[in-house]
């Protein structure tokens, strides 16, 4: 059956390419592992299997490629005492030959990892449930009558062949209630969007413990190394969130400290203002998954927050992106008191080819294309005009693209695990165009000129981002960039050519 799916995917890929020869598919690989399956697949752009990892454990949700060419995956622990959707209990790193490098079990009668993971340097962040009895919750002003399993995150560092926890954050440390003034955390919910209403109504309940124990159903997590912040998505709350990671664990349990100065409180949230008793349209109408930042490396919408909106266009899913309302300090997010966090609608949207009721993921590629993994459906890529340039009939919970420039791909090529012929040579058009471009003077007092582009390489648009990922300037097809009203520092200039290619350069303002 798997072989049949593979043949169908390859056949579909060939048909799609024959009808979209004007479009350019990505150069690189797709990595995925079906849930509750032990084999990880690396697929090239032709729909061929470039490499597999046949592993001793089943993946629960996500597999990721490290810069050293190893993979990290959440796995199903055989002796979990807590069970629920996408339960894991185990994280493992394997080398390209499938040898276990290290593993860490996070599972007991009181907690268990589930759903998503993300990489923080050489560490791994786990999404997890923890058991809170009804008595513990009622002591914090909860009005329900059952135990719950609120979300928390633990960051695990390799410790020999095992791991150790070096940082953690718990949702239960950041709750508010407005029903009992004699209990802790009493306050006006609308005045404190940085806290979670402990009595917030959710769209449904599920998971472990019965009675809707999986309170928020957090299903996606990502890390921004420039901001040192974490984003996560909640299916049952129909929201995406941002918290500070620059804190200590003690600060993460409180309300001060870290780059934001707000400890572990919520820095930003978007999707359902009624969750914090604030008027405003519900912008995520139902489930959402896979909250992540678009890397700010010159690709379109760099620095935006990106997520899979399962019911974004009614019966059809969407991939939405938000241009974040950064405060002047670059670590907090602006909001007018009494109003919802902006923007009022998604800053960008891709309407998917089909609907996915759960899970799913997406990537924004450096060539401007969008990769979509429709859970229980298939994977595909579209260009800037939504022309389909690639499709593959695999339907994991999550799958991701890794371009040829990724250090992990380069490590696999250097080790002879995948063929270097699957990646472009140094004479590719993109690299020739990049070599031609000069932005000068650099550094300057804020005025720059782009030279070196002619013939096939014409400027279509320019965007300039600061090092926090905030867009500071948008321009049309002009060779002059005026940043004289910006502060001294380093900026990223993203140049889009009329051929839909992207060129990214750094510039510096010095006064």
C-alpha positions in Angstrom: 0.0 0.0 0.0 2.8 2.4 0.9 4.5 1.6 -2.5 1.2 2.4 -4.3 0.9 5.7 -2.5 4.4 6.5 -3.5 3.7 5.6 -7.2 0.6 7.8 -7.2 2.4 10.7 -5.6 5.2 10.4 -8.2 2.7 10.2 -11.0 0.8 13.2 -9.7 4.1 15.1 -9.4 5.0 14.4 -13.0 1.5 15.5 -14.2 1.6 18.7 -12.2 5.1 19.6 -13.5 3.9 19.0 -17.1 1.2 21.7 -16.6 3.2 24.2 -14.6 6.5 24.4 -16.5 6.6 28.1 -15.9 6.8 27.7 -12.1 9.8 26.8 -10.1 9.6 24.1 -7.4 11.9 24.2 -4.4 15.4 22.6 -4.3 15.6 20.3 -1.3 13.8 17.6 0.6 10.6 16.9 2.5 11.0 15.1 5.9 8.1 13.3 7.6 7.1 10.3 9.7 3.6 9.0 9.9 2.1 8.9 13.4 2.4 5.6 15.1 4.8 4.4 12.4 8.5 3.6 12.9 9.9 4.8 9.5 11.1 8.3 8.7 11.2 9.4 5.1 13.2 12.0 3.2 11.6 12.7 -0.2 13.4 14.7 -2.9 11.7 17.2 -5.3 11.1 14.5 -7.9 8.9 12.5 -5.5 11.6 9.8 -5.0 12.6 8.5 -1.6 16.1 9.8 -1.0 16.7 8.2 2.5 14.8 6.4 5.2 15.4 5.8 8.9 14.0 2.5 10.1 13.7 3.0 13.8 12.8 0.9 16.8 10.1 3.2 18.1 6.9 4.7 16.6 6.8 8.5 16.0 3.9 10.2 17.7 3.7 13.5 15.7 6.9 15.4 14.5 10.3 14.6 13.1 12.9 17.4 12.6 16.3 17.7 10.9 19.2 19.0 13.0 22.0 21.0 11.5 24.4 18.1 12.0 22.2 15.8 9.8 20.7 13.9 12.7 16.9 13.7 13.2 15.0 14.4 16.4 11.5 13.0 16.8 8.8 12.7 19.4 8.1 9.0 20.0 5.5 6.8 21.7 6.6 5.5 25.1 5.3 2.0 25.7 4.4 2.5 29.3 2.5 5.8 29.4 0.2 6.1 32.4 -1.5 9.1 30.7 -2.9 8.7 27.2 -4.6 11.0 24.7 -4.3 12.4 21.3 -0.8 12.3 19.8 0.6 11.1 23.2 4.4 10.7 23.2 6.3 10.4 26.4 9.7 10.1 24.7 12.1 12.2 22.6 15.0 10.7 20.7 17.8 11.8 18.4 19.1 9.4 15.7 22.1 9.7 13.3 21.7 9.2 9.6 22.3 5.4 9.9 19.5 5.1 12.5 21.7 4.7 15.5 20.2 6.2 18.7 22.3 9.2 19.9 20.3 10.0 23.0 16.8 9.7 24.4 14.7 11.1 27.2 11.5 9.8 28.7 9.0 12.4 29.9 6.2 10.3 31.2 4.7 9.5 34.7 1.4 9.4 36.5 1.6 13.2 36.7 2.8 14.3 33.3 3.5 13.2 29.7 4.7 14.8 26.5 2.4 14.9 23.5 2.0 16.5 20.1 4.8 18.8 18.9 8.5 19.5 19.6 10.9 22.1 18.5 14.6 22.6 18.5 16.3 25.3 20.6 20.0 25.2 19.7 21.0 21.7 20.6 18.1 21.3 23.0 14.6 20.1 22.4 11.4 21.7 23.7 8.5 19.3 24.5 4.8 20.1 24.7 3.3 18.2 27.7 0.2 17.7 29.9 0.4 17.8 33.7 -2.3 16.5 36.0 -4.1 19.1 38.2 -6.8 17.8 40.5 -10.1 19.5 40.8 -9.2 20.6 44.3 -6.0 22.3 43.1 -7.9 24.1 40.3 -10.8 25.2 42.6 -8.2 26.7 44.9 -7.3 29.0 42.0 -10.9 30.0 41.3 -11.9 27.3 38.9 -15.6 26.6 38.8 -15.6 23.2 37.2 -15.9 19.9 38.9 -13.2 17.7 37.2 -9.5 17.4 37.0 -7.7 19.0 34.1 -4.4 18.5 32.2 -3.1 22.0 31.5 -0.3 22.7 29.1 3.3 23.1 30.0 6.7 23.0 28.1 10.0 21.5 29.2 13.3 22.1 27.4 15.6 19.1 27.4 19.3 19.1 27.1 21.4 16.1 26.0 23.1 14.5 29.0 25.3 11.7 27.7 22.9 9.1 26.2 20.0 10.7 28.1 18.7 14.2 28.8 17.9 16.6 31.6 15.4 19.5 31.9 17.0 22.9 31.8 13.9 25.2 31.5 10.2 24.9 31.9 7.0 27.0 31.6 3.5 26.1 33.0 0.2 27.6 31.9 -1.2 27.1 35.4 1.3 29.8 36.7 -0.4 32.4 34.5 -4.1 32.1 35.2 -6.7 34.7 36.3 -10.3 34.4 37.6 -13.1 36.8 38.3 -15.5 34.7 40.4 -14.0 34.7 43.9 -12.2 37.6 45.4 -11.0 35.5 48.4 -8.8 33.3 46.1 -5.5 34.0 44.3 -5.3 35.5 40.9 -8.6 37.4 41.3 -9.0 40.3 38.9 -10.7 41.7 35.8 -10.0 39.3 32.9 -10.3 42.0 30.3 -7.5 44.0 32.0 -5.1 41.1 31.9 -4.8 39.5 28.4 -1.4 38.4 29.5 -3.1 35.8 31.7 -5.4 32.8 30.9 -8.9 32.9 32.3 -9.0 29.7 34.3 -12.8 29.5 33.5 -12.4 30.2 29.8 -14.9 28.3 27.7 -13.3 26.0 25.1 -14.8 24.7 21.9 -14.7 21.1 23.2 -12.8 18.9 25.6 -11.0 15.7 25.0 -7.7 13.9 25.6 -6.7 12.2 28.8 -8.6 12.0 32.1 -12.1 12.1 30.6 -14.4 15.1 31.1 -12.4 17.2 28.7 -9.1 16.8 30.5 -7.1 18.1 27.5 -8.1 21.6 28.4 -6.5 23.7 25.6 -5.2 21.0 23.2 -2.0 22.8 22.4 -0.7 21.1 19.3 2.1 23.2 17.7 5.2 24.9 19.1 8.1 26.9 17.5 11.1 28.9 18.6 12.5 32.2 17.3 16.2 32.4 18.1 16.4 36.1 17.3 13.7 37.1 19.7 14.3 34.2 22.1 10.5 33.6 22.2 8.2 30.7 21.8 4.9 30.5 19.9 2.3 27.8 20.3 -1.2 27.1 18.9 -4.3 25.8 20.7 -7.0 23.9 18.9 -9.7 24.3 21.6 -9.1 28.0 22.3 -8.8 28.9 18.6 -5.7 31.0 19.4 -2.0 31.3 18.8 0.3 32.7 21.5 3.8 34.0 22.1 5.7 33.8 25.4 9.3 34.8 26.5 12.0 32.1 26.6 14.8 34.4 27.8 13.7 33.9 31.4 15.0 31.6 34.0 12.6 28.8 35.0 11.8 30.8 38.2 11.1 33.9 36.1 9.0 31.9 33.7 6.7 31.0 36.7 6.2 34.7 37.5 5.4 38.0 35.9 8.7 39.8 35.7 12.1 39.2 34.1 13.4 38.2 30.7 13.8 40.4 27.6 10.2 41.4 27.7 10.2 42.2 31.4 7.1 40.2 31.8 8.4 36.8 33.0 6.3 33.9 31.7 3.1 35.9 31.0 1.6 35.8 27.5 3.2 38.5 25.3 0.8 38.2 22.4 -2.3 36.2 21.4 -4.5 36.2 18.4 -7.6 34.5 17.2 -10.5 34.8 19.7 -10.7 38.1 21.8 -13.6 36.7 23.8 -11.1 34.4 25.5 -9.8 37.5 27.4 -13.2 39.2 27.6 -12.4 41.7 24.9 -14.7 42.8 22.1 -13.6 42.1 18.6 -14.2 39.6 15.8 -13.1 36.0 16.2 -10.4 35.7 13.6 -9.8 32.0 14.0 -13.2 30.4 13.6 -12.2 26.9 14.8 -9.2 24.6 15.2 -5.7 25.9 14.4 -2.3 24.1 14.3 1.4 24.6 13.6 2.1 28.1 14.8 5.6 29.2 13.7 7.7 32.1 12.6 8.6 32.6 9.0 12.4 33.0 9.0 13.6 36.5 8.5 16.2 35.6 5.9 14.9 37.4 2.8 12.0 35.2 2.1 8.5 36.8 1.6 6.8 37.7 4.9 10.0 37.1 6.9 9.3 37.6 10.6 5.6 37.0 10.2 3.8 34.5 12.5 2.4 31.7 10.4 -0.2 29.0 11.3 -2.6 26.5 9.8 -6.2 27.6 10.0 -8.3 24.5 9.7 -11.6 26.4 9.0 -10.1 29.6 7.7 -12.2 29.7 4.6 -15.3 27.9 5.9 -15.1 24.4 4.5 -11.6 24.9 3.1 -8.5 25.3 5.3 -6.1 28.2 4.9 -2.5 29.0 5.8 -2.5 32.4 7.5 0.3 34.8 8.4 0.3 37.8 10.7 2.5 40.8 10.6 3.2 41.3 14.3 2.6 44.6 16.1 6.0 45.0 17.6 6.5 47.5 20.4 9.5 49.8 20.1 11.6 47.6 22.4 11.3 44.8 19.8 10.4 42.2 22.5 6.8 43.2 23.3 3.7 43.7 21.2 1.5 46.8 21.0 -2.2 46.7 22.0 -4.6 49.5 22.8 -6.3 48.8 26.2 -9.8 47.4 25.7 -9.2 46.2 22.2 -8.0 42.9 20.7 -4.4 42.3 19.6 -3.9 43.2 15.9 -3.9 42.8 13.1 -7.7 42.8 12.6 -7.5 40.2 9.9 -4.7 37.9 8.7 -2.0 39.9 6.9 -1.6 37.1 4.3 -3.6 34.0 3.4 -3.2 31.0 1.2 -6.4 29.1 0.6 -5.5 25.4 0.6 -6.4 23.0 -2.2 -8.5 21.0 0.2 -9.6 20.8 3.8 -7.9 19.2 6.8 -9.8 18.9 10.0 -6.8 18.5 12.2 -3.0 18.6 12.6 -1.3 19.8 9.3 1.6 22.2 8.7 3.1 24.6 6.2 6.4 26.2 5.2 7.2 29.5 3.4 10.1 28.8 1.1 12.9 31.1 0.1 11.8 31.1 -3.5 8.5 32.5 -2.5 6.6 29.3 -2.7 4.3 27.8 0.0 4.5 24.2 1.1 1.5 22.6 2.7 1.1 19.3 4.5 -2.6 18.4 4.7 -3.0 15.9 7.4 -4.8 12.8 6.2 -4.6 14.2 2.7 -1.4 15.0 0.8 1.5 17.4 0.5 1.9 20.1 -2.2 3.7 23.3 -3.1 2.4 26.3 -4.9 4.2 29.3 -6.3 3.4 33.0 -5.6 0.5 32.8 -8.0 -0.9 29.6 -6.4 0.1 27.4 -9.3 0.7 23.9 -8.1 4.4 23.0 -8.8 4.7 19.8 -6.6 2.5 17.2 -5.0 3.1 14.0 -3.1 0.6 11.6 -1.7 1.8 11.3 1.9 -0.4 12.3 4.8 1.5 12.6 8.0 0.4 14.8 10.9 3.3 17.1 10.1 5.9 17.3 7.3 8.5 19.9 6.6 10.7 21.2 3.8 14.5 21.5 4.1 16.2 23.3 1.3 19.6 22.5 -0.1 21.2 25.3 1.8 20.1 23.9 5.2 23.1 22.8 7.2 21.4 19.4 7.9 21.0 18.7 4.2 24.6 19.7 3.6 25.7 17.4 6.3 23.7 14.5 4.7 25.3 15.2 1.4 28.8 15.4 2.9 28.3 12.1 4.6 27.1 10.5 1.3 23.6 9.8 2.7 22.0 11.7 -0.2 23.3 12.5 -3.6 24.7 16.0 -4.3 23.1 15.8 -7.7 19.7 16.5 -6.0 20.8 20.0 -5.1 21.6 22.8 -7.6 25.2 23.7 -8.4 26.9 27.0 -7.6 26.0 28.2 -11.1 22.2 28.4 -10.4 20.4 31.5 -11.6 19.6 32.6 -8.0 23.3 32.5 -7.0 24.4 34.3 -10.2 21.8 37.1 -9.5 22.9 37.3 -5.9 26.6 37.7 -6.9 25.7 40.5 -9.3 23.8 42.6 -6.7 25.7 45.4 -4.8 24.1 47.6 -2.2 26.2 50.6 -1.5 27.5 52.4 0.3 27.4 49.8 3.1 27.5 50.9 5.8 25.9 54.3 5.2 24.0 57.0 7.0 20.7 55.4 5.8 20.7 56.0 2.0 21.6 52.9 -0.2 21.6 52.2 -3.9 21.1 48.8 -5.5 23.3 48.2 -8.6 24.3 45.2 -10.7 20.9 44.1 -11.9 19.9 44.2 -15.6 18.4 42.1 -18.3 16.5 39.2 -16.8 17.0 40.5 -13.3 14.6 43.4 -12.7 13.5 44.6 -9.3 9.8 43.9 -8.6 9.6 44.9 -4.9 11.8 45.6 -1.9 11.2 45.0 1.8 13.5 45.9 4.7 13.4 44.3 8.1 15.1 45.1 11.3 16.8 42.3 13.3 13.7 41.6 15.3 11.9 40.7 12.1 9.8 43.9 12.0 9.2 45.2 8.5 10.3 48.9 8.4 10.1 49.8 4.7 8.2 48.5 1.7 9.2 49.8 -1.8 8.3 49.1 -5.4 10.8 48.7 -8.3 13.3 51.4 -7.3 17.0 51.0 -6.9 17.1 53.5 -4.0 16.5 52.5 -0.4 15.9 55.4 2.1 16.4 54.3 5.7 17.4 57.7 7.0 14.5 57.7 9.5 15.7 54.4 11.1 18.0 53.9 14.0 21.6 52.8 13.6 22.0 49.1 13.3 21.8 46.1 10.9 18.9 45.5 8.6 17.9 42.8 6.1 17.0 43.9 2.6 14.8 41.4 0.7 14.7 42.1 -3.1 12.1 40.3 -5.1 12.8 40.1 -8.9 10.2 40.0 -11.6 11.2 36.4 -12.1 9.9 35.7 -8.6 13.4 35.0 -7.3 14.5 36.5 -4.0 17.8 38.1 -3.0 18.7 38.8 0.6 21.4 41.2 1.7 22.4 42.8 5.0 23.1 46.5 5.3 24.2 48.6 8.2 23.4 52.1 9.3 26.2 54.0 11.1 26.0 57.6 12.1 
